[in-house]
Amino acid sequence: PRAALPADLQVPSGGVVIGTVRCGYGHHRIALALASYGGPDRPTLLHDFAAVEGCAPSVELLTRLDALYSRLSRAASEDPTGVFTRIWNELLTSGDANASRSMRQFCEQLKPLLLGLPLETPVVAAHTFVAITALLCGCKRVINLVFDNHAQPVHIVPPP
């Protein structure tokens, strides 16, 4: 059986879920822009994985990851030598099939954030975590709207 959705994730009839993770601000900003498209005749629901109550282990995991990402990004931007900046940029633009598999395993832990969603509800993902998690939950209508100047294997969202 599918889990009950958190009260704040009740999707109106005909609605679209705009999913994001506030891990860096860019993904959230894209999701906000998408959600602003909604209105009475086309309801949208902004669903920030990192802001869900009642899913403590999943949200805690994302909170720790965001804190680490922010700390490392800040360190890279403040690096006077440029050495750490180069290492950080290389890390963010590299990856392989193993990285993609790791991303999928990570998203398995995020499934409680979407398990109660009706499977036919459209999900537009402004973060790869959302797209992979939605597919792992069995959602049938998922759009991965993650784009990057330096595409990475971890941004690929293969079917489960």
Summary of the structure (lengths in Angstrom):
residues: 160
radius of gyration: 16.3
end to end distance: 19.0
largest distance: 54.4
contacts: 453
relative contact order: 0.18
helix: 48%
strand: 11%
